[in-house]
Amino acid sequence: MDKVFILLILAAVVEAVWESAKMVWEAGKLNVDKLGVLILGVAACLAYRVDFLEMAGVGSVPYFGQVLSGILISRGANFVHDFIGGAENLRVRGVKDSEAGA
C-alpha cells in the first residue's frame, strides 16, 4: 500500500472524526441527538465488525478501526458515500501515478 495513500486516508478519517465529535457539544451544551446517533453508529460497527480502515487496505488495530468507522457512519449515508468516493479516487489516482512512473 502506498504510504501517501495511507497518510491521506488517515488524515481524512481523523478530520472527519474530530468534526463529528465537535457536533456533540454545540453552543455550550450537549446535543443529545448527535450523541445518540454517534453511539448507535459505533455500536453497529462493533456488532457487525465494520472497519473502514481495514476495508481501505490501510490496516487497523482491533476495535479502534471499528469505533472510528462508527463515528464516520454516524454522519449519515451521504457523508459516507462521499467519503468512500473520495478515498476511491485517491486510490485510483495513486495507482495511475505509480503505473506512469513504472
N, C-alpha and C positions, 0 to 999 in steps of 0.2 A: 504494500500500500504506500502510495506517495505521501511523504511526510508533510508536504504543503497541504494536501487534501485533508489530512488528519487535523492539522493546525486550524484550517478554515472551518471544518465541521465543529471542532471543539469550541472555537471562538463563537460560532453562531449558536451553539447549544447553551453556552454559558450566558450569553447576552439574553437569549430567549427566556431562560430560567430566571435570571435576575429581573427582567421586565415583568414576568408573571408574579414573582414574589412581591414586587412593589405594588401590584394591584390589590393585594390582600390588605394592605394598610394604606388607605387613601384619606386625605384631608384630616389626618389626626385620629382616625377611628378605624376599627376593624370592619372590613367588608365581608360579611358572613357568606354572601352568595359566592364570591370569588374563593374564599377559603373552602367552602363546601365542594365546589367543582374541582378544586385542586386536590382535596382529599380523595374524592371519587376517582379522579384520573390516576393518582398514584396507586390506589387500591386495585384498580382494574389492571394496571400494568404489572403489579406484583402478582396478582391472581393468575394472569394469563402469560406471565413471563415475557412481556413485551419489552424489548431493549433496542431502541433506535440506534444507539452507537454500535451495537453488535451487528444489527442488520445492515448498517452502512459500511461494515468492514473495518471499523476503527478499532474494535476490540472493546472490552468493558470489564469492569470489576463487578462481581456478582452483587445483585440488588441495587447498587449505585446507579447503574445504567437504567434499570427499571424505574427507579424513583425519578430520575431526570426525564425519562420518557413520559411518565405520568404527569409531570409538571407541564411538559410540552403539549400533551393531548388535552390538558385542561383548558388550553387556549381555544379549542374548537377545531372542527373539521377543516374549515377554510385555512386557518393558520397552519395546520399540519400539512395539508395539501401543498400550500405554497412553500413551506419549509422543505418538504421532501423534494419538490420540483427544483428548488434552488440547490439542494445537495446533489441531486442527479446531474444538473447542469455542470456543477463543479467537477464531478467525477468524469463526465464525458469530455469536458474541456481538458482535463488533466490527461486523459488517455490520448486525445488527439495531439496535445502538445508533446507528450512523450514519444508518440509514433513519428511525429515530424522531426524530432531530434535524433531518432534512431537511424 
